[in-house]
Amino acid sequence: MTRRLLTAVSAVALLVGLLAFRPAASVTAADSAPAITLDPGKAGPRELEEQTQRSIVRDYGRAWNTLQAALDGNDDELLQQYFVGVAKDKLAQAVAEQRKSGLRLHYQPRGHALQVLFYSPEGSAIEARDTAELEIQVLDGGKVVHRERLTQPYLVLFTPAEDRWKVRLLEPLPK
């Protein structure tokens, strides 16, 4: 493999590592590119209200769309729309690595299944598990030099900010 391709594969590994069964009760995102289902069944100690369920699905879909736009345009500033804290920092690092390598990462979402694990009593945090189905491509110019399809579980932490929920943590879990 060439050095650029090895760098690209490393960048894919970084992105998958950072990002990287329909539930019985689910809400589906209507206004986002990736199909997202939400199972609020294990939320606690506070119940997840319907409006909050819709907001989480909407904002998580928009977060993934924003991530794709940041990768497509090599523009980590876009991340601040739907990411904060550790998630934003790590994803900005992935964009910087992509810029440095001269290659571009592109993902095609196949779907996300969110299962809420915890909703804080004061409503300031939601913890969920996402089972993401993705196809990741490494592009050199317009040519695909590597393609990988995967199912990757993530631990996701949402926090409210302004008029939306933002992703504070997006950590891969063992498969």
C-alpha positions as a Python dict, from the first residue, in 0.01 Angstrom:
ca = {
    (1, 'M'): (0, 0, 0),
    (2, 'T'): (112, 352, -65),
    (3, 'R'): (188, 589, 220),
    (4, 'R'): (-118, 806, 135),
    (5, 'L'): (-347, 505, 138),
    (6, 'L'): (-207, 388, 472),
    (7, 'T'): (-263, 740, 609),
    (8, 'A'): (-618, 729, 471),
    (9, 'V'): (-687, 391, 630),
    (10, 'S'): (-554, 531, 960),
    (11, 'A'): (-787, 829, 921),
    (12, 'V'): (-1080, 592, 860),
    (13, 'A'): (-986, 398, 1172),
    (14, 'L'): (-974, 724, 1369),
    (15, 'L'): (-1314, 833, 1240),
    (16, 'V'): (-1475, 493, 1297),
    (17, 'G'): (-1319, 480, 1641),
    (18, 'L'): (-1461, 822, 1724),
    (19, 'L'): (-1794, 797, 1568),
    (20, 'A'): (-1802, 439, 1487),
    (21, 'F'): (-3324, -494, 1526),
    (22, 'R'): (-3550, -210, 1529),
    (23, 'P'): (-3672, -136, 1878),
    (24, 'A'): (-4027, -225, 1967),
    (25, 'A'): (-4127, 136, 2035),
    (26, 'S'): (-3965, 377, 1795),
    (27, 'V'): (-3968, 726, 1654),
    (28, 'T'): (-3822, 779, 1307),
    (29, 'A'): (-3644, 1091, 1181),
    (30, 'A'): (-3837, 1241, 894),
    (31, 'D'): (-3618, 1543, 818),
    (32, 'S'): (-3272, 1387, 826),
    (33, 'A'): (-3074, 1187, 573),
    (34, 'P'): (-2986, 893, 800),
    (35, 'A'): (-3280, 678, 913),
    (36, 'I'): (-3290, 695, 1292),
    (37, 'T'): (-3507, 498, 1529),
    (38, 'L'): (-3533, 574, 1899),
    (39, 'D'): (-3628, 334, 2176),
    (40, 'P'): (-3703, 535, 2492),
    (41, 'G'): (-3797, 222, 2688),
    (42, 'K'): (-3501, 215, 2927),
    (43, 'A'): (-3490, 589, 2996),
    (44, 'G'): (-3477, 672, 3360),
    (45, 'P'): (-3505, 794, 3619),
    (46, 'R'): (-3703, 1050, 3420),
    (47, 'E'): (-3947, 958, 3143),
    (48, 'L'): (-3855, 1079, 2794),
    (49, 'E'): (-4141, 1301, 2674),
    (50, 'E'): (-4266, 1266, 2313),
    (51, 'Q'): (-4143, 1612, 2215),
    (52, 'T'): (-3796, 1533, 2355),
    (53, 'Q'): (-3795, 1205, 2162),
    (54, 'R'): (-3872, 1389, 1837),
    (55, 'S'): (-3607, 1651, 1915),
    (56, 'I'): (-3336, 1392, 1985),
    (57, 'V'): (-3409, 1207, 1661),
    (58, 'R'): (-3415, 1533, 1461),
    (59, 'D'): (-3099, 1675, 1617),
    (60, 'Y'): (-2902, 1350, 1600),
    (61, 'G'): (-2984, 1322, 1230),
    (62, 'R'): (-2875, 1681, 1178),
    (63, 'A'): (-2555, 1614, 1374),
    (64, 'W'): (-2463, 1333, 1133),
    (65, 'N'): (-2550, 1555, 835),
    (66, 'T'): (-2329, 1828, 982),
    (67, 'L'): (-2047, 1579, 1035),
    (68, 'Q'): (-2070, 1476, 670),
    (69, 'A'): (-2064, 1840, 556),
    (70, 'A'): (-1757, 1903, 775),
    (71, 'L'): (-1580, 1602, 621),
    (72, 'D'): (-1685, 1688, 265),
    (73, 'G'): (-1567, 2048, 300),
    (74, 'N'): (-1273, 1992, 538),
    (75, 'D'): (-1442, 2250, 761),
    (76, 'D'): (-1431, 2166, 1132),
    (77, 'E'): (-1612, 2493, 1217),
    (78, 'L'): (-1937, 2332, 1104),
    (79, 'L'): (-1913, 2083, 1391),
    (80, 'Q'): (-2002, 2346, 1652),
    (81, 'Q'): (-2362, 2348, 1524),
    (82, 'Y'): (-2441, 2006, 1675),
    (83, 'F'): (-2131, 1893, 1867),
    (84, 'V'): (-1969, 2018, 2190),
    (85, 'G'): (-1694, 1909, 2426),
    (86, 'V'): (-1507, 1585, 2368),
    (87, 'A'): (-1712, 1484, 2061),
    (88, 'K'): (-1643, 1814, 1885),
    (89, 'D'): (-1272, 1804, 1973),
    (90, 'K'): (-1222, 1448, 1849),
    (91, 'L'): (-1419, 1503, 1528),
    (92, 'A'): (-1229, 1826, 1459),
    (93, 'Q'): (-909, 1620, 1497),
    (94, 'A'): (-1044, 1372, 1238),
    (95, 'V'): (-1114, 1659, 995),
    (96, 'A'): (-762, 1798, 1053),
    (97, 'E'): (-611, 1453, 986),
    (98, 'Q'): (-812, 1430, 667),
    (99, 'R'): (-692, 1774, 555),
    (100, 'K'): (-331, 1678, 628),
    (101, 'S'): (-353, 1349, 437),
    (102, 'G'): (-499, 1510, 125),
    (103, 'L'): (-763, 1241, 114),
    (104, 'R'): (-1131, 1274, 196),
    (105, 'L'): (-1361, 1052, 402),
    (106, 'H'): (-1721, 1007, 300),
    (107, 'Y'): (-1979, 802, 482),
    (108, 'Q'): (-2314, 677, 361),
    (109, 'P'): (-2542, 614, 657),
    (110, 'R'): (-2755, 302, 641),
    (111, 'G'): (-2932, 373, 969),
    (112, 'H'): (-2902, 443, 1339),
    (113, 'A'): (-3089, 267, 1619),
    (114, 'L'): (-3078, 475, 1938),
    (115, 'Q'): (-3170, 316, 2270),
    (116, 'V'): (-3201, 561, 2558),
    (117, 'L'): (-3021, 436, 2869),
    (118, 'F'): (-3052, 735, 3103),
    (119, 'Y'): (-3234, 1069, 3118),
    (120, 'S'): (-3119, 1286, 3407),
    (121, 'P'): (-3384, 1400, 3658),
    (122, 'E'): (-3325, 1769, 3577),
    (123, 'G'): (-3328, 1708, 3200),
    (124, 'S'): (-2968, 1816, 3142),
    (125, 'A'): (-2832, 1495, 2985),
    (126, 'I'): (-2947, 1194, 2788),
    (127, 'E'): (-2727, 888, 2751),
    (128, 'A'): (-2799, 650, 2463),
    (129, 'R'): (-2652, 360, 2273),
    (130, 'D'): (-2646, 394, 1895),
    (131, 'T'): (-2610, 95, 1666),
    (132, 'A'): (-2493, 266, 1347),
    (133, 'E'): (-2485, 99, 1009),
    (134, 'L'): (-2239, 285, 785),
    (135, 'E'): (-2046, 259, 464),
    (136, 'I'): (-1723, 459, 481),
    (137, 'Q'): (-1528, 552, 170),
    (138, 'V'): (-1182, 701, 135),
    (139, 'L'): (-1154, 923, -171),
    (140, 'D'): (-842, 1047, -347),
    (141, 'G'): (-982, 1322, -563),
    (142, 'G'): (-1305, 1170, -690),
    (143, 'K'): (-1174, 812, -690),
    (144, 'V'): (-1273, 566, -416),
    (145, 'V'): (-952, 400, -290),
    (146, 'H'): (-1103, 216, 7),
    (147, 'R'): (-1458, 116, 102),
    (148, 'E'): (-1578, -44, 423),
    (149, 'R'): (-1927, -133, 543),
    (150, 'L'): (-1978, -179, 914),
    (151, 'T'): (-2215, -195, 1205),
    (152, 'Q'): (-2068, -2, 1497),
    (153, 'P'): (-2221, 59, 1840),
    (154, 'Y'): (-2155, 395, 2007),
    (155, 'L'): (-2219, 549, 2345),
    (156, 'V'): (-2377, 891, 2289),
    (157, 'L'): (-2427, 1169, 2543),
    (158, 'F'): (-2663, 1454, 2455),
    (159, 'T'): (-2684, 1787, 2634),
    (160, 'P'): (-2931, 2069, 2569),
    (161, 'A'): (-2793, 2392, 2423),
    (162, 'E'): (-2968, 2689, 2264),
    (163, 'D'): (-3266, 2543, 2079),
    (164, 'R'): (-3138, 2188, 2023),
    (165, 'W'): (-2970, 1884, 2170),
    (166, 'K'): (-2598, 1862, 2101),
    (167, 'V'): (-2375, 1556, 2099),
    (168, 'R'): (-2119, 1584, 2381),
    (169, 'L'): (-1978, 1232, 2358),
    (170, 'L'): (-1964, 984, 2070),
    (171, 'E'): (-1757, 686, 2183),
    (172, 'P'): (-1726, 351, 2010),
    (173, 'L'): (-1827, 45, 2208),
    (174, 'P'): (-1691, -307, 2164),
    (175, 'K'): (-1891, -499, 1905),
}
